[in-house]
Amino acid sequence: MRFINPIPFVRDIKLSRDFYEKTLGLKVLEDAGSFVLFETGFAIHDGAALEQTVWGEALGAGEIYGRRNLLLYFEHDDVNSAFESIAPHVELIHPVERQAWGQHVFRFYDPDGHAVEVGEPQSTIQPSG
């Protein structure tokens, strides 16, 4: 067995596709209407459609999806330029900061309130000290 990818539930599949495609620069590999797969393996699914598929009914009509209990992690070779490009279009959690383990990251919310982190590749982190 191997883990493939998380699939966040989204309220508006077109809005979320546009966000991840245009704001984050991900390339769409497949768009099946209620499901969008990006080249990176990341995917999004229309919440009501996936609820119907999994539980046999749409359960979360009034519920929000992003609940501060999941962080969607992406890497970018130039975190500072990614921040400059993305920050004006999102609700920031915080700007680029160095984490305790040495990695530079910034965090923000997607249209459904899922927390998103963009960090420099782990292989480029310089040990501190």
C-alpha positions as CSV (number, residue, x, y, z in Angstrom):
1,M,0.0,0.0,0.0
2,R,1.1,3.6,-0.7
3,F,-0.4,7.0,0.1
4,I,-1.3,8.9,-3.1
5,N,-2.8,12.3,-2.2
6,P,-5.3,14.1,0.0
7,I,-8.5,15.3,-1.7
8,P,-9.9,18.3,0.0
9,F,-13.7,18.8,-0.3
10,V,-14.5,22.2,-1.9
11,R,-17.7,24.2,-2.1
12,D,-17.2,25.7,-5.6
13,I,-15.1,23.5,-7.9
14,K,-14.6,26.2,-10.5
15,L,-13.5,28.8,-8.0
16,S,-11.1,26.3,-6.4
17,R,-9.8,25.1,-9.7
18,D,-9.1,28.7,-10.7
19,F,-7.4,29.4,-7.4
20,Y,-5.0,26.5,-7.6
21,E,-4.4,26.9,-11.3
22,K,-4.1,30.7,-11.6
23,T,-3.0,31.8,-8.2
24,L,-0.7,28.9,-7.3
25,G,0.3,28.0,-10.9
26,L,-0.6,24.3,-10.8
27,K,-1.3,22.6,-14.1
28,V,-4.5,20.7,-14.6
29,L,-4.0,17.1,-15.7
30,E,-7.7,16.1,-15.6
31,D,-11.0,17.9,-15.1
32,A,-13.9,15.5,-14.7
33,G,-16.3,18.3,-13.6
34,S,-16.7,17.5,-10.0
35,F,-13.0,16.3,-9.6
36,V,-9.9,18.1,-10.7
37,L,-6.4,16.4,-10.7
38,F,-3.3,18.5,-11.1
39,E,0.0,17.4,-12.5
40,T,1.6,17.4,-9.0
41,G,-0.9,14.7,-7.9
42,F,-2.8,17.2,-5.8
43,A,-6.6,16.9,-6.4
44,I,-9.8,18.7,-5.4
45,H,-13.3,17.3,-5.3
46,D,-16.7,19.0,-5.3
47,G,-17.8,18.5,-1.6
48,A,-21.5,17.7,-2.2
49,A,-20.7,15.2,-5.0
50,L,-18.0,13.4,-3.0
51,E,-20.3,13.3,0.1
52,Q,-23.0,11.7,-2.1
53,T,-20.4,9.2,-3.4
54,V,-18.9,8.3,0.0
55,W,-21.9,8.5,2.3
56,G,-24.9,8.2,-0.1
57,E,-26.1,11.8,0.7
58,A,-24.7,15.3,0.7
59,L,-24.2,15.9,4.4
60,G,-22.4,19.2,4.8
61,A,-24.9,21.7,3.2
62,G,-24.2,24.4,5.8
63,E,-20.8,23.2,7.0
64,I,-17.5,24.8,6.1
65,Y,-14.7,22.5,5.0
66,G,-11.5,24.1,6.1
67,R,-11.4,23.6,9.9
68,R,-7.8,24.3,10.9
69,N,-7.0,20.6,11.2
70,L,-5.3,20.0,7.9
71,L,-2.4,21.8,6.2
72,L,-1.9,21.4,2.4
73,Y,1.8,21.6,1.8
74,F,3.5,22.7,-1.4
75,E,7.1,23.5,-2.3
76,H,8.5,26.2,-4.5
77,D,12.1,26.8,-5.6
78,D,11.8,30.5,-4.8
79,V,9.6,31.0,-1.8
80,N,10.0,34.8,-1.8
81,S,8.9,35.2,-5.4
82,A,6.0,32.8,-4.8
83,F,5.0,34.9,-1.8
84,E,5.1,38.1,-3.8
85,S,2.9,36.5,-6.5
86,I,0.4,34.8,-4.2
87,A,0.1,37.1,-1.2
88,P,-2.1,39.8,-2.8
89,H,-4.7,37.2,-3.8
90,V,-5.1,35.3,-0.5
91,E,-5.9,35.7,3.2
92,L,-2.5,35.3,4.7
93,I,-1.9,33.4,7.9
94,H,1.7,34.8,8.0
95,P,4.4,36.0,5.5
96,V,7.6,34.1,4.8
97,E,9.2,33.0,8.1
98,R,12.0,30.7,9.0
99,Q,10.8,27.7,10.9
100,A,12.6,26.0,13.8
101,W,13.9,23.3,11.5
102,G,15.4,26.0,9.2
103,Q,12.9,26.0,6.3
104,H,11.4,29.2,5.0
105,V,7.6,29.0,4.5
106,F,4.5,31.1,4.3
107,R,0.9,30.1,5.0
108,F,-2.5,31.3,3.8
109,Y,-6.1,30.1,3.3
110,D,-7.6,28.7,0.1
111,P,-11.2,29.7,-0.9
112,D,-12.7,27.0,1.4
113,G,-10.5,28.0,4.4
114,H,-8.1,25.1,4.1
115,A,-4.7,26.2,5.4
116,V,-2.0,26.1,2.7
117,E,1.7,26.2,3.2
118,V,4.4,27.0,0.6
119,G,7.9,26.2,1.6
120,E,11.3,26.0,0.1
121,P,12.4,22.5,-1.0
122,Q,13.7,20.4,1.9
123,S,16.9,19.7,0.0
124,T,17.8,23.4,-0.1
125,I,17.5,24.0,3.7
126,Q,20.8,25.1,5.3
127,P,21.3,23.7,8.8
128,S,21.3,26.4,11.5
129,G,24.1,26.8,13.9
